[in-house]
Amino acid sequence: MKRAIAVAAALVAAASISVVVSGLAFADDQHSLAAVTKSATARYHDLDVAKAAGYELLPDAAGIICIDNQPVGGMGVHYAKGSLVGNPAIDPEHPEALVYAPNAAGQLKLAALEYVVFQAAWDATHSSRPSLFGREFDLTPFPNRFGLPAFYSLHAWVWEPNSDGLLEPWNPRVHC
């Protein structure tokens, strides 16, 4: 809970930072995007490496660690990097969160990347929602299960196939 509040505070404080989006953000070829993001995030298959890089467990406000919405699907376990979440820049190679899904043995495996920006920070300098990989971000209003201010997010299931689509929030193959 304390970390969620700290992440929220950092995001709100970052509203004045300019947005940096690489040219890759506008590509429509999802296969190419998956290849580039996989190259940039492959080292995070090792959760210890992700933790050493500053990604920290982000449970929801009720303390739930693995996010599930059956029968629609699941997301898994989120690890967020506060310095990225607190920055409204969107960079395909530096996701704000890494999402790990438990396998059949209960071990966490890197499944998706998540890009996050607080709505207030984004809307202060933009007239439309953020987009990446040719898709607009989803809006999670306040109040929400994380106890965070309203935020935009986009999941990219580059490590775990998603029959609903590479950029859909819920993955039917993920179960907590």
C-alpha positions in Angstrom: 0.0 0.0 0.0 2.8 2.4 0.9 4.5 1.7 -2.4 1.3 2.3 -4.4 0.9 5.6 -2.7 4.6 6.5 -3.3 4.2 5.5 -7.0 1.0 7.6 -7.2 2.8 10.7 -5.7 5.7 10.3 -8.1 3.4 10.2 -11.0 1.5 13.3 -10.0 4.7 15.2 -9.4 6.0 14.3 -12.8 3.2 16.1 -14.7 5.5 18.8 -15.9 8.0 16.5 -17.5 7.9 16.5 -21.3 6.9 13.3 -23.1 9.5 11.4 -25.1 8.2 8.9 -27.5 10.5 7.0 -29.9 9.6 6.5 -33.5 8.9 2.9 -32.7 5.8 4.0 -30.8 4.0 4.6 -34.0 4.8 1.4 -35.8 1.9 -0.8 -36.8 3.8 -4.1 -37.3 3.1 -5.8 -34.0 5.6 -8.6 -34.9 8.4 -6.1 -35.2 7.3 -4.3 -32.0 7.3 -7.6 -30.2 10.8 -8.4 -31.4 12.2 -5.0 -30.3 10.5 -5.0 -26.9 11.6 -8.6 -26.3 15.2 -7.6 -27.0 14.9 -4.8 -24.6 13.3 -6.8 -21.8 14.6 -10.3 -22.2 16.9 -9.9 -19.1 13.8 -9.6 -16.9 12.9 -13.2 -17.3 15.1 -13.4 -14.2 13.0 -11.8 -11.5 16.0 -11.0 -9.5 17.4 -9.0 -12.4 14.1 -7.1 -12.6 14.2 -6.4 -8.9 17.8 -5.2 -9.0 16.8 -2.8 -11.9 14.2 -1.2 -9.6 11.0 -3.1 -10.4 9.0 -3.7 -7.2 6.0 -5.8 -6.4 2.8 -3.8 -6.8 -0.2 -5.5 -5.1 -3.6 -3.9 -5.3 -5.1 -1.8 -2.4 -6.5 -5.0 -0.9 -3.1 -6.7 -0.9 -4.0 -9.0 -3.8 -0.8 -9.8 -5.7 -2.0 -11.8 -8.7 -4.6 -9.9 -10.8 -7.3 -12.2 -12.2 -10.7 -11.5 -13.8 -12.1 -14.9 -14.8 -13.7 -16.0 -17.0 -12.3 -13.0 -19.1 -8.7 -13.8 -18.2 -5.9 -12.7 -15.9 -3.0 -10.3 -15.9 -0.7 -11.8 -13.3 1.7 -10.2 -10.9 2.8 -6.6 -11.5 6.3 -5.3 -10.8 6.5 -1.5 -11.3 9.5 0.8 -11.5 8.7 4.0 -9.6 11.2 6.2 -11.6 9.4 5.2 -14.8 5.9 5.3 -13.5 6.7 8.8 -12.1 7.7 10.0 -15.6 5.0 10.6 -18.2 7.3 9.7 -21.0 6.3 6.6 -23.0 9.2 4.5 -24.2 8.5 1.1 -25.8 11.8 -0.2 -24.7 11.3 0.8 -21.0 7.9 -0.3 -19.7 6.7 1.1 -16.4 5.7 -2.4 -15.3 6.6 -6.0 -15.9 3.8 -8.5 -15.6 4.6 -12.1 -14.5 2.1 -14.9 -14.8 2.3 -18.1 -12.7 2.9 -21.2 -14.6 1.4 -24.6 -13.8 4.1 -25.1 -11.0 3.3 -21.7 -9.5 6.5 -20.1 -10.7 6.4 -16.6 -12.0 7.3 -16.2 -15.7 7.6 -12.9 -17.6 4.4 -12.6 -19.6 3.7 -9.0 -20.5 4.9 -5.4 -20.5 2.7 -2.6 -19.2 3.0 1.0 -20.1 1.4 3.4 -17.6 0.9 7.2 -17.4 -1.4 9.1 -15.0 -4.3 10.7 -16.7 -3.8 14.1 -15.1 -0.1 14.2 -16.1 -0.9 13.2 -19.7 -4.1 15.3 -20.1 -2.2 18.4 -18.9 -0.3 18.5 -22.2 -2.3 16.4 -24.6 -5.8 16.5 -26.2 -6.1 12.8 -26.8 -5.2 9.5 -25.0 -1.7 8.2 -25.3 -1.2 5.5 -27.8 1.6 3.1 -28.6 2.0 0.3 -31.2 -1.0 1.8 -33.0 -3.4 1.4 -30.1 -4.8 3.9 -27.6 -4.2 3.2 -23.9 -7.1 2.0 -21.7 -8.3 4.4 -19.0 -8.6 3.1 -15.4 -10.6 5.8 -13.5 -10.4 6.6 -9.9 -11.4 4.9 -7.6 -9.7 1.7 -8.8 -8.4 -1.5 -7.2 -4.9 -0.1 -6.9 -5.9 3.1 -5.0 -4.2 5.2 -7.6 -5.3 8.3 -9.3 -6.9 7.7 -12.7 -4.3 6.3 -15.2 -3.9 5.2 -18.8 -2.3 1.8 -19.4 -1.5 -0.6 -22.2 -0.5 -4.2 -21.9 1.8 -5.8 -24.5 1.7 -9.7 -24.2 5.1 -10.2 -25.9 6.2 -13.1 -23.7 2.9 -15.0 -23.3 0.6 -15.5 -26.3 -2.8 -13.9 -25.9 -5.6 -15.3 -28.0 -7.6 -12.0 -27.5 -4.7 -10.0 -29.0 -1.2 -8.8 -28.3 -2.4 -5.5 -26.8 -5.5 -6.6 -24.9 -5.5 -6.0 -21.1 -6.7 -9.5 -20.1 -5.2 -12.8 -21.2 -7.4 -15.9 -21.1 -4.3 -18.1 -20.7 -3.3 -16.4 -17.4 -4.8 -17.7 -14.2 -3.9 -16.9 -10.6 
